[in-house]
Amino acid sequence: MKSLCLAMLMSAVVAAPQPSAARSDSPPPQTPAAPHHGQRDFDWEIGTWDTRLKRLREPLSGKTEWLEYAGTSVVKQVMDGRANLVELDVRGSAGRITGVSLRLYQPASGQWTLHFANLANGLMTEPMHGSFKDGQGSFYGQDTVHGRVVPVRFLMVPAGAGQWRFEQAYSADGGQHWETNWIAIDTRRKQ
């Protein structure tokens, strides 16, 4: 009897469907995604861009007069992608704006610092810190407006095929509300 039970048990095990390593209806095993470290976040921007810029003449004053400019932005990768340099040169009825932005990657935090110098006065602003998430860059820091230190926010947002929107805003109330004071639309220049 024991032999018969053992034989029946063995035949049931052999007859049971066995999992197949190559079943076509099974999804392939998932491998974890490589961690995003951010060093390549600005690779999309390397090159020459046509820039249309408008800036609020008197930020945080309640006035709403905008000044418009047009020109170029040239973005160069330096130090094997751990930094990049932006050369801005735009002109409008209010004159010319030339500036340089140095962006540095911080591997320990996975963030970038953005440093801007207006060549009219040769002074570099305090750095903004931030990163890209879901394809949009968000950076925060402090600036001085009318002798007062205020929070500043800088956003980089895709604006269509080959276009990006760069938007700076100040806050007079510690970041509760933001007043946009600088909008640039960059369009990648055709080769």
Secondary structure per residue as TSV (DSSP state, phi and psi in degrees):
chain	resnum	aa	ss	phi	psi
A	1	M	-	360.0	-42.8
A	2	K	H	-60.3	-38.4
A	3	S	H	-65.3	-39.7
A	4	L	H	-66.0	-44.9
A	5	C	H	-62.8	-43.2
A	6	L	H	-64.9	-39.7
A	7	A	H	-65.1	-41.8
A	8	M	H	-65.6	-41.0
A	9	L	H	-64.3	-42.3
A	10	M	H	-65.1	-40.3
A	11	S	H	-69.6	-31.7
A	12	A	H	-68.5	-40.0
A	13	V	H	-66.8	-43.0
A	14	V	H	-67.2	-36.9
A	15	A	H	-79.8	-18.8
A	16	A	S	-65.9	142.8
A	17	P	-	-63.4	134.5
A	18	Q	-	-100.3	142.6
A	19	P	-	-64.6	141.0
A	20	S	-	-106.4	137.8
A	21	A	T	-73.1	-20.0
A	22	A	T	-118.9	38.7
A	23	R	-	-69.8	131.8
A	24	S	T	-75.0	-21.5
A	25	D	T	-90.0	-0.3
A	26	S	S	-93.3	138.6
A	27	P	-	-70.8	150.2
A	28	P	-	-66.3	152.9
A	29	P	-	-61.2	140.9
A	30	Q	-	-85.0	133.6
A	31	T	-	-103.6	140.6
A	32	P	-	-62.5	141.7
A	33	A	-	-67.9	146.6
A	34	A	-	-65.5	141.5
A	35	P	-	-63.1	141.3
A	36	H	-	-82.9	118.7
A	37	H	-	-105.1	-11.8
A	38	G	-	88.8	-11.2
A	39	Q	T	-61.0	-26.8
A	40	R	T	-99.9	11.4
A	41	D	T	-59.8	-27.0
A	42	F	T	-100.6	5.9
A	43	D	G	-57.0	-34.7
A	44	W	G	-60.7	-23.1
A	45	E	G	-93.5	-10.0
A	46	I	-	-61.6	127.1
A	47	G	E	134.9	-164.9
A	48	T	E	-109.2	137.4
A	49	W	E	-129.4	141.7
A	50	D	E	-83.6	127.9
A	51	T	E	-115.5	127.9
A	52	R	E	-113.8	120.0
A	53	L	E	-125.6	142.2
A	54	K	E	-134.9	142.7
A	55	R	E	-134.3	145.9
A	56	L	E	-72.8	126.0
A	57	R	S	-59.5	-45.2
A	58	E	S	-130.8	85.1
A	59	P	T	-60.7	148.0
A	60	L	T	56.6	31.5
A	61	S	S	-112.5	-9.4
A	62	G	S	88.8	-9.9
A	63	K	-	-85.2	152.5
A	64	T	-	-124.2	25.4
A	65	E	-	-81.1	124.6
A	66	W	E	-105.2	142.5
A	67	L	E	-109.8	138.7
A	68	E	E	-114.9	145.3
A	69	Y	E	-139.9	160.2
A	70	A	E	-144.7	147.4
A	71	G	E	173.2	-137.9
A	72	T	E	-135.3	157.6
A	73	S	E	-127.7	129.1
A	74	V	E	-118.2	123.8
A	75	V	E	-114.4	125.7
A	76	K	E	-122.1	135.0
A	77	Q	E	-81.3	135.7
A	78	V	E	-132.3	161.4
A	79	M	G	53.2	46.8
A	80	D	G	56.6	36.7
A	81	G	G	87.4	-1.6
A	82	R	T	-83.1	-4.5
A	83	A	E	-155.0	160.0
A	84	N	E	-146.5	160.7
A	85	L	E	-127.4	128.9
A	86	V	E	-111.9	128.1
A	87	E	E	-108.3	115.5
A	88	L	E	-105.2	131.5
A	89	D	E	-145.0	103.9
A	90	V	E	-131.1	152.9
A	91	R	E	-132.5	151.3
A	92	G	E	-160.1	-173.4
A	93	S	T	-62.7	-23.9
A	94	A	T	-89.9	2.4
A	95	G	E	120.7	-149.7
A	96	R	E	-125.1	142.6
A	97	I	E	-119.7	121.4
A	98	T	E	-123.1	134.2
A	99	G	E	-155.6	167.4
A	100	V	E	-131.4	133.4
A	101	S	E	-117.4	124.4
A	102	L	E	-105.7	124.8
A	103	R	E	-116.0	129.0
A	104	L	E	-122.8	132.9
A	105	Y	E	-85.4	135.0
A	106	Q	E	-109.1	100.3
A	107	P	T	-61.0	-33.6
A	108	A	T	-65.0	-36.2
A	109	S	T	-101.9	-16.3
A	110	G	T	74.2	15.4
A	111	Q	E	-110.6	171.5
A	112	W	E	-115.3	150.7
A	113	T	E	-111.4	138.5
A	114	L	E	-113.7	126.4
A	115	H	E	-123.2	127.5
A	116	F	E	-120.8	137.4
A	117	A	E	-125.9	123.5
A	118	N	E	-83.0	122.3
A	119	L	T	-71.8	-11.0
A	120	A	T	-65.4	-35.2
A	121	N	T	-117.2	-9.3
A	122	G	T	70.9	14.9
A	123	L	E	-102.5	141.5
A	124	M	E	-96.2	136.8
A	125	T	-	-73.7	166.8
A	126	E	-	-63.8	145.6
A	127	P	-	-70.4	150.5
A	128	M	E	-104.0	148.1
A	129	H	E	-120.8	141.6
A	130	G	E	172.7	-166.1
A	131	S	E	-159.2	-179.9
A	132	F	E	-101.6	138.6
A	133	K	E	-142.5	130.5
A	134	D	T	53.5	37.8
A	135	G	T	81.1	5.8
A	136	Q	E	-124.0	135.8
A	137	G	E	-94.4	134.6
A	138	S	E	-131.3	125.9
A	139	F	E	-135.5	141.0
A	140	Y	E	-133.9	149.1
A	141	G	E	-168.1	-152.1
A	142	Q	E	-133.9	148.7
A	143	D	E	-140.0	167.8
A	144	T	E	-111.1	124.3
A	145	V	E	-127.8	122.8
A	146	H	T	53.4	40.3
A	147	G	T	76.7	6.6
A	148	R	E	-118.2	133.8
A	149	V	E	-79.1	127.0
A	150	V	E	-133.1	155.0
A	151	P	E	-66.8	144.9
A	152	V	E	-129.6	142.3
A	153	R	E	-126.0	139.6
A	154	F	E	-130.2	122.7
A	155	L	E	-113.8	143.5
A	156	M	E	-124.1	116.4
A	157	V	E	-131.7	132.6
A	158	P	E	-59.5	138.5
A	159	A	E	-122.8	16.1
A	160	G	E	133.2	-176.4
A	161	A	T	-63.2	116.3
A	162	G	T	70.4	18.8
A	163	Q	E	-130.8	145.5
A	164	W	E	-134.8	147.9
A	165	R	E	-110.3	128.3
A	166	F	E	-113.8	122.6
A	167	E	E	-132.3	124.5
A	168	Q	E	-108.9	142.6
A	169	A	E	-141.8	148.7
A	170	Y	E	-110.2	157.4
A	171	S	-	-126.3	129.9
A	172	A	S	-92.4	-6.7
A	173	D	S	-125.8	36.3
A	174	G	T	72.4	22.3
A	175	G	T	99.5	5.0
A	176	Q	S	-70.9	-43.0
A	177	H	S	-132.6	148.2
A	178	W	-	-123.1	138.3
A	179	E	E	-111.5	114.7
A	180	T	E	-69.0	133.3
A	181	N	E	-130.2	-1.6
A	182	W	E	-152.7	121.8
A	183	I	E	-131.9	123.0
A	184	A	E	-122.6	133.9
A	185	I	E	-111.6	116.3
A	186	D	E	-103.1	132.1
A	187	T	E	-117.7	125.0
A	188	R	E	-60.6	129.5
A	189	R	-	-74.3	135.2
A	190	K	-	-69.6	141.8
A	191	Q	-	-69.5	360.0
